[in-house]
Amino acid sequence: MKMSKSSASVAVIILFHAVGSLGFFIIPFRSMFLRLVPFHLLLMLAVVIINHENWRDGKFWAFAALISTGGFTAEWIGVHTNIIFGDYDYGQTLGTKVFDIPLMIGVNWFLLIYATGVILKHLKIPTVALRMLIGAIVLVCLDLLIEPVAIKFDYWSWVDLNPPLKNYLGWFGVSALFLGIFELFKFKHQNITAPALLVVQFIFFALLQLA
């Protein structure tokens, strides 16, 4: 029986996160898997892109560029002024940096916002404001799982060792803003690939709490 594109893509998402989590747990392989993190993000980006209905549409690429650039800019402001998230710096795990900010952080913001926006449409939450509110809360909950893993594996580090409340307020505000932008683009109903990525990321970072 032939798998649909979305089913195959979900299988790829699950497989690569499962292998990645094993690599983080097996200490002799950990440094190698940490170096693969940027490539993993690029693979997830490719999977999401090819599953967007009419992915060649300029509107989709405009949204991707806007959120990626906006995410990178928010992180630049955050690192260089400490205004948005608090006092932190990026490590080496996310790869190549420009102005002290990993290029992959813009990709990550796009993936999170797009996946959250799509899953909220699937849930048929009735109003834009409610979708923005719920989506921002969901992403703050994800960040609560990400932070200990990110600190331990040199994604980033905090001057005061632990993230301040300001970080979560910043995540909420930036997420809500970007989800509002997602709503402005009025994308058609999408398949389950991006929502699956968001769910798998929750499981992945929850498991890595044990690594």
C-alpha positions in Angstrom: 0.0 0.0 0.0 1.5 3.3 -1.1 1.9 6.0 1.6 0.6 9.5 1.0 3.1 12.3 1.0 1.8 13.6 4.3 2.0 10.2 6.0 5.5 9.6 4.7 6.5 13.1 5.9 5.2 12.4 9.4 7.1 9.1 9.4 10.3 11.1 8.5 9.6 13.6 11.3 9.1 10.8 13.9 12.1 8.8 12.7 14.6 11.6 12.7 13.5 12.9 16.1 13.7 9.4 17.5 17.2 8.8 16.1 18.2 12.3 17.4 17.0 11.6 20.9 18.9 8.3 21.0 22.0 10.2 19.8 21.7 12.6 22.7 21.3 9.8 25.2 24.3 7.8 24.0 27.2 9.8 25.3 29.9 8.6 22.8 27.6 9.8 19.9 26.4 13.0 21.5 28.9 15.4 20.1 28.3 14.1 16.6 24.5 14.5 16.9 24.9 18.0 18.4 26.8 19.0 15.2 23.9 17.7 13.1 21.3 19.9 14.8 21.3 22.6 12.1 20.9 20.0 9.3 18.1 18.4 11.2 16.3 21.8 11.3 16.9 22.2 7.6 15.4 18.8 6.9 12.3 19.7 9.0 12.1 22.9 7.0 12.1 21.0 3.7 9.5 18.5 5.0 7.2 21.4 6.0 7.7 23.3 2.8 6.9 20.4 0.4 3.7 19.7 2.4 2.3 23.2 2.1 -0.5 23.3 -0.4 0.7 25.3 -3.4 4.2 25.8 -1.8 5.4 27.6 -4.9 3.0 30.4 -4.2 4.8 33.7 -3.5 2.5 34.4 -0.5 3.9 31.4 1.3 7.5 32.4 0.7 6.7 36.0 1.8 5.4 34.6 5.1 8.4 32.3 5.6 10.8 35.2 4.9 8.9 37.6 7.1 8.8 35.2 10.1 12.3 34.0 9.7 13.7 37.5 9.4 11.4 38.7 12.2 12.6 35.9 14.5 16.2 36.6 13.7 15.7 40.3 14.4 13.9 39.6 17.7 16.8 37.4 18.8 19.3 40.0 17.7 17.5 42.6 19.8 17.3 40.1 22.6 21.0 39.2 22.7 22.4 42.7 22.1 20.0 44.7 24.3 18.5 42.1 26.7 15.2 43.9 26.2 13.0 41.1 25.0 14.1 37.9 26.6 16.7 38.7 29.2 20.5 38.4 29.3 21.6 35.4 27.2 24.1 34.3 24.5 24.0 31.6 21.8 26.4 28.7 21.9 27.7 26.6 19.1 25.0 23.9 18.7 22.7 25.8 16.3 25.6 26.4 13.9 26.7 29.4 11.8 26.1 32.8 13.3 25.7 36.3 11.9 26.0 39.2 14.3 26.2 36.5 17.1 22.8 35.0 16.2 22.6 31.5 14.6 21.0 31.6 11.1 18.9 28.6 12.1 17.0 30.5 14.8 15.0 32.2 12.1 14.2 28.8 10.6 13.2 27.6 14.0 10.8 30.5 14.5 9.2 29.9 11.2 8.7 26.2 11.9 7.2 26.8 15.3 4.8 29.6 14.2 3.7 27.8 11.0 3.1 24.5 12.8 1.2 26.2 15.6 -0.9 28.3 13.2 -1.8 25.2 11.2 -2.7 23.1 14.2 -5.0 25.8 15.6 -6.8 25.9 12.3 -7.3 22.1 12.6 -8.8 22.6 16.1 -11.3 25.1 14.6 -10.8 27.7 17.4 -13.4 30.3 16.5 -11.6 33.7 16.7 -8.3 35.1 15.7 -7.6 36.6 19.1 -8.3 33.3 20.8 -6.0 31.4 18.4 -3.3 33.9 19.0 -3.7 33.6 22.8 -3.8 29.8 22.9 -1.0 29.5 20.3 1.3 31.8 22.3 0.6 29.8 25.5 1.4 26.6 23.7 4.7 28.0 22.5 5.6 29.2 26.0 4.9 25.7 27.3 7.2 24.3 24.6 9.9 26.8 25.6 9.6 25.6 29.2 10.6 22.1 27.9 13.3 23.5 25.6 15.2 25.7 28.1 16.9 23.0 30.3 17.9 21.1 27.1 19.1 24.1 25.3 21.3 25.2 28.3 22.7 21.7 28.8 23.6 21.1 25.2 24.9 24.6 24.4 22.1 25.9 22.2 22.3 29.1 24.4 23.2 30.1 27.9 21.9 32.6 30.5 24.1 35.0 32.4 22.1 34.1 35.6 22.3 30.4 34.6 18.5 30.0 34.5 16.0 31.9 32.2 14.2 34.8 33.8 10.4 35.3 33.8 11.1 38.0 31.2 12.1 35.2 28.7 8.7 33.6 28.9 6.9 36.9 28.7 9.0 37.7 25.6 8.2 34.3 24.0 4.6 34.9 24.6 4.6 38.4 23.1 6.7 37.5 20.0 4.7 34.3 19.5 1.4 36.2 19.6 2.7 38.8 17.2 3.9 36.2 14.7 0.7 34.2 15.0 -1.2 37.4 14.2 0.9 37.7 11.1 0.1 34.0 10.2 -3.6 34.9 10.4 -3.2 37.8 8.0 -2.0 35.5 5.3 -5.2 33.4 5.5 -3.7 30.1 4.3 -6.0 27.4 3.2 -6.5 24.3 5.4 -3.2 22.3 5.5 -2.4 18.7 6.1 -1.2 17.2 9.4 2.5 17.4 8.7 3.2 20.7 10.5 1.0 19.8 13.5 2.7 16.5 13.8 6.1 18.3 13.9 4.9 20.4 16.8 3.6 17.4 18.8 6.8 15.5 18.2 8.9 18.4 19.3 7.0 18.4 22.7 7.7 14.7 23.1 11.4 15.1 21.9 12.3 17.9 24.4 10.3 16.2 27.2 12.4 13.0 26.7 15.6 15.0 26.5 15.0 16.3 30.0 16.2 12.8 31.1 19.4 12.8 29.0 
